[in-house]
């Protein structure tokens, strides 16, 4: 069994010969190679003896090495003086010693992987075997995976520009990945749905997911059917099923979901990738990103950039698109750009292929509907000149989302919209003074706009119990309980 394990006698001899030719390399070799990297016992013994002599400050040459091995009683076991002398003739120079060392590292990892796999199999199939033992072997396997990835190195695959250049419009268009939602989403993209509280971003995302699964239209936009996996980290299963039934007017097909609220062990990106490949999923929805545990330090640019990179690796390796639902940052009002609207580090800003920002608005004619504008930043599509106006309506058993027209981009800079966004962020009754502070608007402007918003039914006004001459304000719930909106 031992001889059948992966090993390279030639590479082992190459390293040993290089160290004898150039003893100055011994220290570096001892740092990157373990004795177990040498599979053959004679070579393992020779490496340990060479490193030991160098550590003791002795000159490492043929005579010293042979005498040391004889004193330790190991010379005959490795083949005698002739075996040591032969090492000087194995390689002409030490120039390629790092290549030989890399081969040894790879072969050692392969041998350990075989042993670990056997241990995992035995622990998993032996009745009564402890789960702690199995966990230990699995942890070892994860360590070996990391070592294998580190040993691969970067694989260059450059492309000659002349091979892809074209001036044909149809050919240029064909260079993009296929669309999933025309003008919004392509294959292998990572996009973000962002909105403050009470902007119905979960309803929006669920409606988008259902439209993709059935290949129907979404907000009058054509979709191309893909199998959908929806992972919800916030809702209870019954609540999610209720919303699904309210918004889907036909029985969904090609749509799977799992509610992960309360789970101690959440799926990793690798777990999801395995599911996607097994079930041919085309789009994964994650609601909400901040609950996944994938971003370790949300306000740290360096770590956030590294954490988010794994999402791009996921889409590249699976050909699947990823839609992440996220909350706006505090203060992400109309003065903030769309790409900087989500919570956490600014590294998020340029990462996503698309950002769909739902903003509260005072536009819309139906006082019983919730209206938001859809502000878009898209990497591979032209952003619309005007903002889509989206209307949400609820009854006791149904929910609808539909286009209600378009509004100028200047509408997002209106004072009323700033006030609505400030109220959406607080989620509780708010004083006029707090609104002024949050929006940086003048007292007169806030007072007049609040009066209009109350009159049009967008905002509710109530007396301040601490001051009879003051009022408190909150976004008016639409049709149903406020928790249904989010």
C-alpha positions in Angstrom: 0.0 0.0 0.0 2.8 2.4 0.9 4.6 2.1 -2.5 1.3 2.6 -4.2 0.7 6.0 -2.6 1.7 9.0 -4.8 5.4 9.9 -4.6 8.3 10.9 -6.9 11.7 9.3 -6.1 13.2 11.5 -8.8 12.0 14.8 -7.2 13.1 13.5 -3.7 16.6 12.9 -5.1 16.5 16.2 -6.9 15.9 18.1 -3.6 18.5 16.2 -1.7 21.1 16.5 -4.4 20.5 20.3 -4.7 21.0 20.7 -1.0 24.3 18.9 -1.1 25.4 20.9 -4.1 24.4 24.2 -2.4 24.1 23.8 1.4 23.0 27.5 1.7 19.6 26.3 0.5 19.1 24.0 3.5 17.5 26.6 5.8 14.8 27.6 3.2 14.2 24.0 2.4 13.6 23.2 6.1 11.0 26.0 6.2 8.9 24.8 3.3 9.3 21.0 3.5 8.6 18.6 6.3 10.4 15.3 6.7 7.1 13.6 5.7 7.4 15.2 2.3 9.9 12.5 1.5 8.0 9.3 1.0 10.9 6.8 0.7 12.3 6.1 4.2 16.0 6.4 3.0 15.3 9.9 1.6 13.3 10.9 4.7 16.3 9.9 6.8 18.8 11.8 4.6 16.7 15.0 4.7 16.4 14.9 8.5 20.2 14.3 8.8 21.1 17.2 6.4 18.8 19.6 8.2 20.1 18.5 11.6 23.7 19.0 10.6 23.0 22.5 9.3 21.1 23.4 12.5 24.1 22.3 14.5 26.3 24.7 12.5 28.2 21.8 10.9 29.5 21.9 7.3 27.3 19.7 5.1 29.4 17.8 2.7 29.8 14.2 1.5 32.3 13.1 4.2 30.5 14.9 7.1 27.1 13.4 6.1 28.4 9.8 5.7 30.2 10.0 9.1 27.1 11.4 10.8 24.9 8.7 9.4 27.4 6.0 10.4 27.5 7.4 13.9 23.8 7.2 14.1 23.7 3.7 12.9 21.6 4.6 9.8 24.2 4.4 7.0 23.5 0.8 6.0 19.7 1.4 6.2 19.8 4.1 3.5 22.1 2.0 1.1 25.6 2.8 2.4 28.1 5.4 1.2 27.4 4.7 -2.4 23.8 5.9 -2.0 24.9 9.2 -0.5 27.6 9.7 -3.1 25.0 9.1 -5.9 23.1 12.2 -4.8 25.8 14.4 -6.1 25.3 13.1 -9.6 21.5 13.2 -9.7 21.2 16.8 -10.7 23.8 19.0 -12.4 22.8 22.2 -10.6 20.5 23.3 -7.8 18.7 25.7 -10.1 15.4 23.7 -10.2 15.2 22.7 -6.5 12.0 24.7 -5.9 10.3 22.9 -8.7 11.3 19.6 -7.1 10.1 20.8 -3.7 6.7 21.8 -5.2 6.3 18.3 -6.5 7.1 16.9 -3.1 4.5 19.2 -1.5 1.8 18.1 -4.0 2.5 14.4 -3.6 2.5 14.7 0.2 -0.9 16.5 0.1 -2.2 13.7 -2.1 -1.0 11.0 0.3 -2.6 12.8 3.2 -5.8 13.2 1.3 -6.0 9.5 0.7 -5.3 8.6 4.3 -7.8 11.2 5.5 -10.5 10.0 3.1 -10.0 6.5 4.4 -10.4 7.7 8.0 -13.5 9.6 7.1 -15.0 6.5 5.5 -14.2 4.4 8.5 -15.6 6.9 11.0 -18.8 7.4 8.9 -19.5 3.7 8.4 -18.4 2.3 11.8 -21.5 1.8 14.1 -21.0 3.7 17.3 -18.0 5.7 16.1 -17.9 9.1 17.8 -19.0 12.2 15.8 -16.1 14.0 17.4 -13.7 11.7 15.5 -15.5 12.2 12.3 -15.5 16.0 12.8 -11.7 15.9 13.4 -11.1 14.0 10.1 -13.4 16.4 8.2 -11.6 19.4 9.7 -8.3 17.8 8.5 -9.9 17.4 5.0 -10.7 21.1 5.0 -7.1 22.0 5.9 -5.9 19.8 3.0 -8.3 21.5 0.7 -6.7 24.9 1.6 -3.2 23.5 1.1 -4.2 22.1 -2.3 -5.7 25.4 -3.4 -2.5 27.3 -2.3 -0.4 24.9 -4.3 -2.2 25.4 -7.5 -1.0 28.9 -8.2 -2.5 31.3 -10.7 -3.6 29.8 -14.0 -3.0 32.3 -16.8 -5.5 32.2 -19.7 -4.9 35.4 -21.6 -6.8 36.2 -24.8 -5.4 37.7 -27.9 -7.6 40.8 -28.6 -7.5 40.2 -32.3 -9.2 36.9 -31.8 -12.4 38.5 -30.3 -12.4 42.0 -31.9 -15.4 42.7 -34.2 -17.3 45.6 -35.6 -20.5 43.7 -36.4 -23.3 45.0 -34.2 -24.9 41.5 -33.9 -21.6 40.0 -33.0 -20.9 42.7 -30.4 -24.3 42.1 -28.8 -23.6 38.3 -28.7 -20.4 38.8 -26.7 -22.5 39.6 -23.6 -23.9 36.8 -21.4 -27.5 35.8 -22.2 -30.2 37.9 -20.6 -32.4 36.5 -17.8 -34.4 39.7 -17.4 -34.2 42.1 -20.4 -32.4 45.3 -19.4 -31.9 44.2 -15.8 -30.1 40.8 -15.3 -27.8 38.5 -17.2 -26.3 35.1 -16.6 -23.4 35.0 -14.1 -24.2 38.4 -12.6 -24.3 39.4 -9.0 -26.9 42.1 -8.3 -28.3 43.8 -5.3 -31.9 44.8 -4.4 -31.6 47.7 -1.8 -34.2 49.6 0.1 -35.1 51.2 3.4 -37.6 49.6 5.7 -41.2 49.7 4.3 -40.1 49.9 0.6 -41.4 46.3 0.0 -38.0 45.0 -1.2 -38.8 41.5 -0.2 -42.1 41.6 -2.1 -40.3 43.1 -5.1 -37.6 40.3 -4.9 -40.2 37.5 -4.5 -42.2 38.8 -7.5 -39.0 39.0 -9.6 -38.0 35.5 -8.6 -41.5 34.1 -9.5 -41.5 35.8 -12.9 -38.1 34.4 -13.7 -39.2 30.9 -12.7 -42.2 30.9 -14.9 -40.7 33.0 -17.8 -43.4 35.6 -17.5 -43.2 39.4 -17.5 -41.9 41.4 -14.6 -43.0 45.1 -14.5 -43.8 44.7 -18.2 -40.3 43.4 -18.9 -39.6 40.1 -20.6 -37.9 37.4 -18.6 -36.2 34.2 -19.8 -37.1 31.2 -17.6 -34.5 29.8 -15.2 -34.9 27.5 -12.2 -34.9 29.6 -9.0 -33.7 28.9 -5.5 -34.9 31.5 -2.9 -33.1 31.5 0.5 -34.9 33.6 3.1 -33.0 34.4 6.3 -35.7 36.5 8.0 -39.2 35.1 7.5 -40.8 32.1 9.2 -41.8 29.3 6.7 -45.5 30.0 7.1 -45.1 33.7 6.5 -43.0 33.1 3.4 -45.5 30.5 2.1 -48.3 33.0 2.7 -46.6 35.8 0.7 -45.8 33.3 -2.1 -49.5 32.4 -2.3 -50.6 36.0 -2.2 -48.3 37.2 -5.0 -48.3 34.2 -7.4 -51.5 34.0 -9.4 -50.7 30.6 -10.8 -49.0 27.5 -9.2 -45.2 28.2 -9.3 -43.0 25.9 -11.3 -39.2 25.7 -11.2 -39.1 27.6 -7.8 -37.6 26.1 -4.6 -37.2 28.0 -1.4 -35.8 27.4 2.1 -36.4 29.6 5.2 -33.2 29.7 7.3 -34.4 31.9 10.2 -33.1 30.4 13.5 -30.7 28.0 11.9 -27.4 27.7 13.8 -25.5 26.2 10.8 -26.1 28.3 7.7 -25.2 27.2 4.2 -21.8 28.4 2.9 -21.2 29.6 -0.7 -19.8 26.2 -1.4 -22.9 24.5 -0.1 -25.1 26.6 -2.3 -22.8 25.9 -5.3 -23.2 22.2 -4.8 -27.0 22.5 -4.7 -27.0 24.7 -7.8 -25.0 22.2 -9.8 -27.0 19.3 -8.6 -30.4 20.9 -9.4 -29.5 23.0 -12.4 -30.5 26.3 -10.7 -30.1 29.4 -12.8 -30.7 32.2 -10.2 -30.3 32.2 -6.5 -32.0 34.9 -4.3 -30.5 35.7 -0.9 -32.7 37.7 1.5 -31.0 39.3 3.3 -27.3 39.4 2.6 -26.3 40.7 6.0 -27.7 37.6 7.7 -25.8 35.1 5.7 -22.5 35.3 7.7 -20.6 35.6 4.4 -19.3 39.1 5.2 -17.2 38.9 8.4 -16.6 42.6 9.0 -19.3 44.7 7.2 -17.6 48.0 7.8 -14.1 46.9 6.8 -13.3 47.6 3.1 -10.4 45.1 2.9 -12.2 42.1 4.4 -15.5 43.0 2.6 -13.8 43.0 -0.8 -12.3 39.6 -0.1 -15.6 38.2 1.2 -17.6 39.5 -1.8 -15.1 38.1 -4.3 -16.4 34.6 -3.4 -19.8 35.6 -4.8 -18.2 36.3 -8.2 -16.3 33.0 -8.0 -19.7 31.3 -7.3 -21.3 32.8 -10.4 -18.3 32.1 -12.6 -18.1 28.4 -11.5 -21.8 27.7 -11.6 -23.1 29.9 -14.5 -25.7 30.9 -12.0 -26.8 34.5 -11.2 -27.1 35.8 -7.6 -29.6 38.4 -6.4 -28.8 39.7 -2.9 -31.4 41.7 -0.9 -29.9 44.2 1.4 -30.8 47.2 3.6 -29.9 50.8 2.9 -27.2 52.4 5.0 -28.3 54.8 7.6 -28.6 58.2 6.0 -28.8 56.7 2.5 -31.2 59.3 1.3 -31.4 61.0 -2.1 -28.0 62.7 -1.7 -26.3 59.3 -1.7 -25.5 57.6 -5.0 -27.2 54.3 -5.8 -24.0 52.3 -5.6 -23.3 53.6 -2.1 -26.8 53.1 -0.8 -26.4 49.7 0.9 -25.2 49.2 4.5 -21.6 48.4 5.3 -18.2 49.2 3.7 -17.9 51.3 0.6 -16.2 48.3 -1.1 -19.7 47.1 -1.9 -20.2 50.1 -4.1 -18.3 49.0 -7.2 -18.7 45.3 -6.7 -22.2 44.4 -8.0 -23.1 44.1 -11.7 -26.4 45.8 -10.9 -28.0 47.7 -8.0 -31.8 48.1 -7.9 -32.6 50.8 -5.3 -36.2 51.1 -4.1 -36.9 54.7 -2.9 -40.0 56.0 -1.2 -41.8 58.6 -3.3 -44.7 61.0 -3.2 -45.6 60.1 -6.7 -48.7 58.0 -7.5 -52.4 58.6 -7.5 -53.9 55.7 -5.5 -53.9 56.5 -1.8 -54.2 52.9 -1.0 -51.1 51.8 -2.9 -47.5 51.9 -1.9 -45.4 53.6 -4.5 -41.6 53.5 -4.9 -39.2 54.5 -7.6 -36.8 52.0 -9.0 -33.4 53.6 -9.3 -30.9 51.5 -11.3 -27.2 51.3 -11.8 -26.3 48.6 -14.4 -22.9 47.5 -15.6 -24.0 45.9 -18.9 -27.2 47.7 -19.7 -28.1 51.3 -20.3 -29.9 52.8 -17.3 -33.4 54.2 -18.2 -33.6 57.9 -18.7 -36.6 58.1 -16.3 -37.3 56.2 -13.1 -39.8 53.4 -13.2 -42.6 54.1 -10.8 -43.7 50.8 -9.1 -47.0 50.3 -7.3 -47.7 47.7 -4.6 -51.2 46.8 -3.5 -52.4 44.4 -0.9 -55.7 42.8 0.1 -56.3 40.2 2.8 -55.3 37.4 0.3 -53.5 39.0 -2.6 -50.6 41.2 -3.4 -49.8 42.8 -6.7 -46.8 44.7 -8.1 -47.1 46.7 -11.3 -45.7 49.5 -13.3 -47.4 52.8 -12.6 -45.5 54.9 -15.1 -42.2 56.7 -15.1 -41.0 59.8 -13.3 -38.1 62.2 -14.0 -34.9 61.5 -12.1 -35.3 64.9 -10.5 -38.2 63.5 -8.6 -35.8 61.7 -6.3 -34.3 65.0 -5.2 -37.6 66.4 -4.1 -38.0 67.5 -0.5 -41.0 65.2 0.0 -39.0 62.2 -1.0 -36.2 63.1 1.4 -38.8 63.2 4.2 -40.3 59.9 3.2 -36.9 58.2 3.2 -36.1 59.7 6.6 -39.4 58.2 7.9 -38.7 54.9 6.3 -35.4 54.6 8.0 -36.7 55.4 11.5 -39.6 52.9 11.4 -41.1 54.7 14.4 -43.0 57.9 15.1 -40.7 60.8 14.5 -40.7 64.5 15.4 -40.4 67.3 12.9 -37.1 68.3 14.5 -35.7 64.8 13.9 -36.8 65.0 10.3 -35.1 68.4 9.8 -31.9 66.9 11.2 -32.1 63.8 9.0 -32.8 65.7 5.8 -31.0 69.0 6.3 -34.1 70.7 4.9 -35.3 74.0 6.3 -38.0 74.2 9.0 -40.5 75.9 6.6 -40.0 73.3 3.8 -40.4 70.4 6.2 -43.5 71.8 7.7 -45.2 72.5 4.3 -44.2 69.1 2.8 -45.4 67.2 5.9 -48.7 69.0 5.6 -49.0 67.9 2.0 -47.9 64.3 2.8 -50.5 64.0 5.5 -53.2 65.4 3.3 -52.4 62.9 0.5 -52.3 59.9 2.9 -48.6 59.2 2.7 -47.9 60.1 6.3 -49.9 59.8 9.5 -49.8 62.6 12.1 -50.5 62.1 15.8 -50.1 64.3 18.9 -46.9 64.2 20.8 -47.8 62.9 24.3 -44.9 64.9 25.7 -45.9 68.3 24.2 -49.4 69.2 23.3 -48.4 71.7 20.6 -46.2 69.2 18.7 -46.9 66.3 16.4 -45.3 63.0 15.6 -45.1 61.5 12.1 -44.9 58.0 10.6 -45.3 56.4 7.2 -48.9 55.4 6.7 -49.5 51.7 6.5 -51.0 50.6 3.1 -54.1 48.5 3.2 -52.7 45.9 5.7 -50.6 45.7 8.7 -47.2 47.4 8.4 -45.3 44.2 8.8 -46.8 43.0 5.5 -45.2 45.8 3.5 -41.6 44.8 4.3 
